[in-house]
Amino acid sequence: MCLVLLAWRAHPEYRLIVAANRDEFYTRDTEALRPWPGEALLAGRDLGASAPGTWLGVRTDDARFATVTNVRDPKDNPPRPRSRGALLLDYLRGSATPARYLREMTAAPDAYVGYNLLVSDLRTLWWQSNRSGVGPAELAPGLHALSNAAHILSEPGSIHSRPQDPMVTGAGAPPVWPKVSSGLTGLHEIVATAPDSVDDYFALLADRTEAPDELLPRTGIPLGFERAVSARFVAHELHGTRASTVLLVREDGTFTMAERTFGRHGVAEGAESVSGVLELG
């Protein structure tokens, strides 16, 4: 997952709104969003790791949500790392609170290549990165956005209150990537005007505008590739947006989770949508 835009208790009718893109190599084997047989899990499945995992999922019988992005650093090569997809499954299948789970993860930061992890029991929402230089953080109600840097951008407060200047948490508050800041702005507009419009969230995620060179991060990958992955929707020759996901969880517990999948160069491949009810605390 390479872009996560999220509204947490920012609208009176919605507990959680998520709009996210998963960017990956086209050759990595993946299953689309679906209920997992024998489990109360709703997620896509990454089959490219040694142990299949996921990048974004919901547990429907215990109201749990989790998603992960990698932290882009070609020099980050810990010995024998676990799959980051296992981070989500361990949380979704477990019973630990978000705070306890993330604090356990901080005890072994090099068990995984760099990651950003968001976990929630739909009562609290927490973020942690093993490359951020800070401990787990509970996120306040408001809008939040992250990509593949070891920090999260937050706009606290209700969507109906006066917008506040976004705050950066983690990694010494480095410059924010353009697709993260512009994505947060776009999310604010949709949540404020049409929070139930799944199509509007998908349109926000579909923007292929690349950042100008002077605003590009320098993460150690070739310049042409850095340009390609600076867009919210990536359509590089070898690597791109494989799935766009929208999750709407209303205050009455009803939810909709929709996914659109893509192949090489962003060619549409499929669409799924699942609705249900969660027991919210």
N, C-alpha and C positions, 0 to 999 in steps of 0.2 A: 504494500500500500504506500503510495507516494504523496497523497494529499488527503488530509482529513479536515473537513469544515464541520463545525459542531455547535449547535445551540443547546445549552444546558439550562433548563428552567428559566429561559429568557422570554417565554411567551405564556400567557395565562392558560392556554388550552393545550400546551405541549410540554411534556416532561423532557423529551430529548428529540432533537432533530440532527441527523447526520447526512452529509453529502460527501462521498469519498471516491477517489480513484485509486485503483491498484495498477501500478506500472510494473511490468515484468518482461523478461525475454519471451518472444513468441514461441520458442521451442519448449518452454517449461509446461509440463503436463498439468492441466487444471480441470476440475469439475465445477460447473456452474452452481449458483445458489440453489439449495434445496434442503428439506428436512433430512437429518442424518438417520439412517435406519437404526432403530433400537435406542435412540437417544433423543432427548428434548432439545436438540441443537438445530439451529437454522443458520446455515453458512455455506459458502463455497468451500472447495477442498483443494489444497495445494498438494499435488502428487509428486512434485519434483524433489522433495526432501527425503532423507532416509526414513523418517517417520511422517506420514501425511499429517498436515496441519491446516490452518486457515489464517486468513489475514484480517477478517472481520466477522464477528458472529454474535448471535443472541441465544441465550438459554431461555426457553419459553416456560419451563415449569418453576423457575426460581428467579425470574426477572434479572438476568445478568447480561451485560454487554461488554465486549472487548474488541479492540483493534490495535494494530501494530504497524509501524513503518520502520524501515531500516535507516540508520544514520550513515550517510554516504561518506566513505573514507577508504580509498583503495589500499591504504597501508594498514588497515585494521584487520589483523589476521591472528586472532588468538588460537592456541592449539586445540584442536578437536572441539569446536563449538557445537552447542546444541542448535537445533532448528528454532528460529524465532517463532515459527508457527506453533511450537509446543507451548510457548508462553501463554497464548490465548486458551488453548485447550486445558492446560493445567488450572487456569483460573475458572473458566466456564464450567468445567466438570467438578470443581472443588466446592468447599463451603467457607473458605476464608473470606473475611471482609476485604474490600479493596485496599485499605490501608495496611492491613497485616500482610496481605499477599505481596504488595510492592516492597514492603520493608524486608521481607524474606529474600526478594530478588536482589536487593542491594548488597547482600552478603557475598555474592559471587559475581561481580560485574563482568568478568572475562569468561564466564560460562557461555556467553553469546557474543556474536559480532554486534556492533553498535545498533541500538534500537530506541524508538520511542514507543511507549506502551500506555494505552488508555484502558482503564477498567472501571466498571460501575456496577453497583447493585440496584441502580435506579433510585437510590436514596442519596448516595454521594458519588462523585466522579473524581477519579485520581489520574494523575500523569506521572510517569517516571521515565527517565532515559539513563542508561548505564554509561553514557558519555557526556552528560550534561554538567557534571561538577556540583550538582545539588541533589538533595534527597528527594523522595517522593513528595508531590505537592497535591493537596486537595484543590480542585478547581471551583471557583466561585460561580454562582449563576451568571450567565452571560454567553458571549460568543468566543469560540476558541478555534485556532487553526494551527496545523503543523504539517511539515513535509519531511524532508530527509536531513535536516539539520537538528542538532541536539538541543533544541529549544522549542517553546510553544508560545504563540502570540495570543493574547487574550484581550477581549473588550468586555469588562465586567458590567453587570447591571441588566435590568430589563430592557427588552428591545423597544419598549415604549417610553423609556426615560431618555434623557439627553445623552447622546453618544459620548463616551469617554475616550481619551487617548489610549490606544492599545498598549499593553505591557508585555515585555518579553521576559520569560523565565527560562534560565538555563544557559550554560556555556558562555558566561560573561556578557550576556545581552549583545550578541553580534548583529550585524546588519540582517534585516529580515528579507527573505527572498521575495521577489515581486509577486509570484503566483500565490504566495501565502497571504500577503497584505491585500492584494486585489480580490482574492477569494473571500477574505473576511468581509470586505466591503460589499461584495455581491451577496453574500449570505445575509448580511444585515438587511439589505433591501428586500429580499424575498420574504424573510421571516416577518418583517414589519408590514408587508403589503399582501402577501399571498402564501401564508405558511403551509397550506394544504396542497400546493401545486407541485406535484412530483415532477412534472415536465419542466418547470422552471429550475428546479435543482439540477436536473440532468443537463439543461442548457448551460447552466453555470459551469458544470464540470466539463462540458464539451469544448470550451474555448481553447483554440490551438495557437493563440498569440504567444510568440516567443519574446522573452525579455531582451532589451537592447544590451549590447555587449558591456557597456559601462555599469550595468546593474547586475550582471551575472555573478553568481558566487564562483569561487575558485576551489573546487573540491578534489582536484587531482585527476580529473578525467579530461579527454581531449576537448578542445574548444567547440568543435562541431557538435559533439555529443552533449556538452554543457548547454549549448543553445537549444537543442531539441528538447531536453528534459526540463527546461525552464518554463515550458507551457503547462497550463493546467491539464490539458489532454495531450499526451505524447504520442507521436506517430512516426518514430524513427524507423529506419529500415530493419533493425534487429531487435528493438526493444520499444515497448510502448504501453499505452493504457489498455489493459486486458479486460478490466471490469470497472464499471461505474455503479455505485450503490447508493441508494437513498433509503434512510430509515426514519420513520415518523412514529414516535410513541406519544400518545395523547394522555392527558391527565386522568382519563377514565380507564386507562390500561389498554385500550384498543391500539393496535399497531399495524403499520404497513411497511413491508420491506421489499424493495424493488431493485432489480439488477439488470443492467444491459452489458452484454459481453461483446468483445471486439477481437478481430484478428489483425494480421499484418497491415500496417499503414492505417489503422483505425477503421477497417471495414467492419460493419455491424454483423454480428453472428447470431445473437439471440437475445431474448428478454424473458425475465421471470418476475412474478410478483406474488407475495404471500401475505396474508392478513391473519390476525388472531387477537388474543387478549392476554395480557400479562397481569399478574397480581402485583400491584405496586404498593410499597410501604408508605 
